[in-house]
Amino acid sequence: MCQNQRENNFRELLHNYRNYYGTYHHHKEMMAWLATTFYISGSIYFFFKLENLINDKFYNLVAFIIVFIIITVITVFFLKWQFSQRSFASRIVSACTTILTCRLSQSQLPDDSFKPYSFKKNNKDKWPRILVEYAERKERRHYAETWTYLAITIFFLMVIFKIIITCHST
């Protein structure tokens, strides 16, 4: 295969990766926001309906606390997974864009750029070496993730404090 044909195939591959992982990034972000919205909505509901849910019975209170803690833990793990996948997709999109932009100023890529290579965290999938090099650069956590975890914590504590106040008032 001639160098130009390989170069064109590589460009097309990068465009396809960028489009696919751009859509994947958006999907993961929407799933995280949806989960956060459901959690916060549920917390607000429980906050205002807590007295009716407990009905002055100790086992109702214990069951509610256990279920609420389990839902919180599941939500946090789900968000962590979604944000992790979103971050991976973001790095792939960024790497593809960087490589495509660099290609505008250079005549050809080194031959070993196309060599199959694995990410450090995932050894089973093979990617072009140059893409892995760009994608594995350290990325900072997005502020949105920090604010999401903070919101989950605030609403969790809000419901817990409401439980404590409700128990002390009865």
Secondary structure, DSSP 8 states (H G I E B T S, - for coil): --HHHHHHHHHHHHHHHHHHHHHHHHHHHHHHHHHHHHHHHHHHHHHHHHHHHHTT-HHHHHHHHHHHHHHHHHHHHHHHHHHHHHHHHHHHHHHHHHHHHHHHH-S---GGGGSEE--SS--SS-EEHHHHHHHTS-----HHHHHHHHHHHHHHHHHHHHHHHHHHH-
